[in-house]
Amino acid sequence: SPARAVVVAQFSDLHVMAEGARNRHGIDTAEGLVRCMAHLQTLDTPPDVLIASGDLVDAGSEEEYRRLRKCLSGLRIPVCLMPGNHDRRAPLRRVFAEHDYLGRNGRIHYYRDVRGLRLITLDTVTEGEDGGDIDDAQLQWLDSLLRAAPAQPVLVFMHHPPVATGFSRLDQIALGAASAVRLGSVIAAHPQVRAVLCGHVHRHVQAVWQGALLSVCPST
């Protein structure tokens, strides 16, 4: 029988706030996340993993991460967290201390293999700034991973899109141009990268970039 397909779910830009708080549009962002989770768990084929691709909370506070943890507690599938520009690494690590892949310091980048598919996350966050970048250490790490397994299909996750989306205000705080060029050269050199999956823009955008699908996930 054919191998069972790997199903990957992506949530992005959750912007969970403290209990009782609403954003400037009057929206309870945590309630939106809970609704998305409920839908996820009704699917005929349960996802193998959920990637939450940044802006997990709105202001990076420990109180918000505790509420996020409470929201996610009912999820019956593995979840992998990664930061966006609204996140702060230290409180994220404190509240989700058992998530060993988050590491103890520095940027949060890691990979996870799911039945032959490799999921790689990159950390594009410069804390205190809305725009993003990727440091040389991550690019070297990514290139080494891809060189080591050229036949293994890969999805790359990052918060800031490396391309212009047409939403001018958000394009001004996307991934920095120099980082996008350097990352693009790595992606182009490794055709096993099937897709680059982002967030940040709160809207669904798709493009072809460096030979891979580029997809931006809307906000929960």
N, C-alpha and C positions, 0 to 999 in steps of 0.2 A: 504494500500500500504506500502511497506517496507520503512523504514527511509532512507532519502537521505544520502549517504556517505559523511563524512567530507573529504575534499580534502585540503591537506597541501602542499604548495610549500616551498622548501628550496633553497636559494642561499647562497653561502659561498665564502669567500676569494675574495671579490670584488676588493680590493686594488685600489680604486678610487684615482686618483692623481689630482693635480691642473690643471686648464685649460691649454691645450697645452703641458702638460708633458707626456712623455712616459717612460715605465719601461726599465730596462737594456736589454730587448729583443726587444725593439722597439715597444712594444704593447701599444695602447691607451686602458687602462683598463676600462675607463668609457664607451667607445664605445662597449666593450664586454658586459658590464652590460645592456646597452640600447638594444642590440640585444637579450639578454636573456629575458628582459622584454617584448619586442615585441612578442617573441614566446609565452611567458606565456599567453598573452592576446588573442592569437588565439585559445586556447584550447577549446574544445567543452564544458567541464565542468570547469567553472572558479574556481580557488582555493578560499577557504574560507579565507585563510590567507597566507601570505608569511613570513617565518622566515629567516632573514639574519644573519647567524651564525658566525659572526666575521671576522676580518680583513676587515672591511667595507671600510677603507681607508688605504693608504700605510704608511704614516708617522705620523698620528694622529694629523694633523694640522687643525685649524679651516677652512682654505681655502679649504682643501680637503672635509671636512664635508659639507661645503656650496655647493660644486659641487655635492656631493652625493645627497644632498637634492634636487637640481635642477634635477638630473637624475630621481629620484624617484617621482617627482611631477606629472608625467603623469600616474602613476599606479592607477588602478581603484579597487584595492583590498587592505584590511588592511595589513600593514606591521609592523612587530615587529623586532626591532634591538637588537643585543647583541654584546659585544666586543670580539675581538681577540687580540693576542699579538701585532699587529701593531696599535691597537687603543689606544686612551687616553680618559678616562671617562669624564673629565671636559669639553673639547671642544665638545665632542659628545653630552653631556647634554645641553650645551649652544645653539648649532645650532638646536637641535631637542627638544626644551624646552617644546613643547606641548605634547610630548610623556611621560605622567606622570609615566608610569611604569618604566622608567629609574631611578626614584628616584632622590635624591638630593646629596647624598654622599655615599661613600662605594662601595661595589661591586654591580653589576647590575644583580639581579636574581629576577624572577617573574614567575607567571603562568597565563595562559589564558584558559578559558573553551570555547569550540566551540561545541555546540549541543551534550554534553555528553562526548566529548573527552577532556582530560586535557593536555595542552602543558606546560611543565615546562622548564625554561631556567636556566642554571647555569653559573656562571662567573668564568672561570678558569684562568683569567689573573693576572699575577704579572707584573705590569707596569715596563718597562725597561728591561725585560727578555723575551726570546723567549719561554722557557718552561712554563708549567702551573702547577697550584695546585688548590685545593679546600679547603677552610678553614672550621673549625669545625662548625661555625655558619650556613653555607650553608647546610652542611650535616645534622645537626639537623633539620633545616627548611624543607629540603627535606623529611626526615624520618617522621616528624610530618604530612606533607601534605599527604603522602602516607598512613599512618596509619589512617588518618581521613576519607578516602574514598577508602576502599579496593576493591570496586567493579567497580570503575571508571577507564576505560582504559586511559593509560598515555603514552605520548611520552616525552622523556627527550632530550633536546638540550644542547650541550656544544661545545666549540671550539676545544679544544685539545683532541685527541683520548686517551682513557684509555688503549689501547692495542698496541702492536708492529704491524706495518703495513708491514714491510719488506723494507721500504725506509729508509735506515740506518741514513742518515743525519737528517731526520725529526723525526725518532724515538728517537734521542738524545735530541730533544726539545719537546717531547710529554708531556702528563700529568705525573707529578712526580709519582714514584712507590708507595710511601706511600699514596698519594691521591687516586690513582687508586684502591688500596686494600680497603681503607675505603669506597670509593664510591661503589665498587663492592659488599661489604657486605650489603649495603643498597638496591641496586638493586636486589640482590638475594633474599632478604627477602620479596620482594613485587612483586608478579607475575603479577600484573596489569600493570607493565611497559612493554609495547609491544616492544619498540625500544629505543635505544640511538643513537642520530643523531649528527654527528660531522662535522668538517671541517679541516682546518690547513694543510692537506697533499696535497691539490690541485689535488687529484686523487680519483677515485671511488674505495672504499674498503668495503667489507662486511665480517662480522664474526658473530658468535653467542657468546655472552658474558653474563655470569651470568643469563642464561635463556632467554635473550632478543636478538633481532636482533640488531647488531651494524652496522651502515652504515656511511661511510665517504663520504661527498659530494664533487665533484670536484669544482674547481674554475670557476667563471664566466668568 
